[in-house]
Amino acid sequence: MELFRPIIRVAAVAAVAFVVQLIASRSIDTLVRRVVRSDRYASKAEEEKREDTLIAVFRPLSRAVIFIIAFIVALGLLGVNLAALITGAGAIGLVFGIVAQSAFKDYIAGIYLILENQYRVGDVVLLAGTTSGVVEDITIRITKLRDLDGNLHFVRNGDAGVITNMTAEWANANIDIQVGWGADIDQVAELINEVGTALAADETWSQRVLEPVQFLRVDGFSGSAVTVKALGKTTPIDQWAVAGEFRRRLKSAFDRHGIERPYPQRVIREAASVRPQHKVRKEVTV
C-alpha cells in the first residue's frame, strides 16, 4: 500500500488540476466579458472581437500555468529534489534562451499585439505585406489566418512586420467605375449619388452603411475609358458586400439611362495615294 500511496497522490493532484483548469476556463470567459467595457468600442461586434481575442489568449495561458504548478507539486510528492532540479533547469534555460531567441521574439510581439489591440479574432488583416485573411485564432506565439481560398496560414507574431487591419472600427467602400469617353460625367455623378443614397436607405443594408456611397472625383483617363471614384463608409468587414451591391444597382441604373460603357477603340487613318505623273517625250525623226 505504501508503494501506491505516492501514485495515488499524484493522480489526485492531476485530477485537482483538471478540475481547476475547467473552472478557470469558465471563469476567464465570464470575467473577460464583464471587464471589457462596451463604451470603449464603436459597436457590439467590436466589443465581442476584443473579448474573443482575450479569451483565446488567456485560456491556454492559464491551462499551461495550472499544469506546470501541478507537475512541480507531483514531483515533490514523488520525492524529487526540487532545489537541484531548479538549479539545473536554470542552466538549461540559459542555453535554451540563447538558442530560442526567435521564439522569445514571437512571445514579446504577441504580448504587445494583444495589449495594444492591434487586431482581434474575426478581423481581416494583412501581415508583413504578403499574407492576408480572416483572423481565426491568436496565441502568444502565432496568428492563424484563413484566406478566401480556404487556406489556413500560420504567421509567427515576430514575423508579422507591418500590420494592416482592414476591419478596425469602420471601413470604406472604395469603388472605381469606368465609363466611356462619350458619357456625361455630371449625369454619371448624379446616378452614383442616387444609387448610394437608395442603398443606405434600404432596410437590408442600412445597418451596414454608415455613410452613403457618393461620387468623389474623376480619377483618371485611359485609351478607352474615364475612371471615376466613389466612396462610402461602412461597418467593419462589410465594405466588400456593400461595394458589390452598389455595383449591381449602379449597373442597372446605367443600363436604364444609356450610359456609355468603355470599349476598345482603334483609329485607322488611310493615307492618300499619290500617283506620279510621267511625262512622255515623243521624238520625231525627219
KAQUI-V997295 format. One record per residue. PHI is phi in degrees with one decimal (* if undefined). Layout:
PHI
PHI
This chain:
*
-62.3
-66.8
-89.6
-62.0
-61.2
-65.4
-64.0
-64.6
-64.1
-63.0
-65.6
-62.2
-62.6
-65.2
-62.4
-61.9
-64.7
-65.6
-62.1
-63.3
-63.0
-65.0
-63.8
-61.0
-69.3
-66.9
-61.7
-56.8
-65.9
-64.7
-62.3
-69.4
-86.2
-74.7
-66.1
-90.1
-69.6
-73.2
-89.0
-122.8
-70.5
-152.1
-63.3
-63.3
-63.4
-63.1
-65.9
-60.7
-63.4
-62.7
-61.9
-66.0
-64.1
-64.3
-63.0
-87.2
-73.0
-61.1
-65.5
-66.6
-65.8
-62.5
-64.5
-62.9
-62.6
-74.7
-66.2
-62.2
-62.6
-65.4
-64.8
-63.5
-64.3
-63.0
-62.7
-67.4
-84.7
86.4
-75.2
-75.5
-69.9
-63.3
-67.3
-65.0
-67.3
-62.2
-66.5
-65.9
-64.9
-66.4
-64.0
-63.9
-63.9
-64.3
-63.3
-64.1
-67.8
-72.2
-103.4
-63.7
-65.5
-66.2
-65.0
-60.4
-63.8
-64.3
-63.0
-62.3
-65.0
-64.1
-64.3
-58.2
-75.3
-63.5
-86.4
56.7
-67.1
-156.2
-129.4
-60.9
101.5
-75.0
-102.1
-131.9
-118.7
-110.7
57.3
72.6
-130.3
-111.5
-129.8
162.3
-87.7
-72.0
-93.6
-157.7
-131.3
-122.7
-62.7
-103.7
-133.0
-123.3
-103.5
-118.0
-111.7
-89.3
-66.7
-81.5
89.1
-74.0
-102.9
-103.0
-106.7
-113.4
-67.7
-59.4
-71.0
-102.8
-65.2
61.0
-72.2
-107.2
-111.1
-93.9
-86.6
-134.8
-92.3
69.6
-154.8
-145.9
-111.0
-86.3
-101.1
-121.9
-101.6
-125.8
-107.6
-130.0
-71.8
-63.9
-83.5
-72.4
-81.0
-64.2
-63.9
-68.1
-60.5
-60.8
-63.7
-66.9
-60.3
-66.1
-64.2
-66.5
-63.3
-67.0
-65.2
-64.8
-67.2
-87.6
-67.8
-60.8
-69.9
-110.1
-62.0
-74.2
-95.0
-98.8
-87.0
-137.7
-60.1
-67.9
-135.2
-61.7
-108.8
-171.3
-80.8
-103.7
169.9
-126.4
-138.0
-62.5
-127.9
-146.3
-110.0
-101.5
-116.6
-113.5
-122.8
-141.3
-148.4
-102.6
-130.7
-71.0
-56.6
68.4
-98.3
-62.2
-74.4
-66.5
-64.0
-62.6
-64.4
-67.6
-63.1
-62.4
-61.4
-71.0
-67.5
-61.9
-64.4
-65.7
-62.7
-63.3
-66.1
-101.4
65.8
-69.3
-68.5
-89.7
-73.4
-147.1
-58.7
-126.3
-136.6
-99.3
-113.0
-111.9
-100.6
-71.4
-69.2
-82.3
-116.5
-98.9
-67.4
-94.0
-102.9
-87.8
-104.7
-98.1
-105.7
-99.6
-106.6
-94.8
-97.6
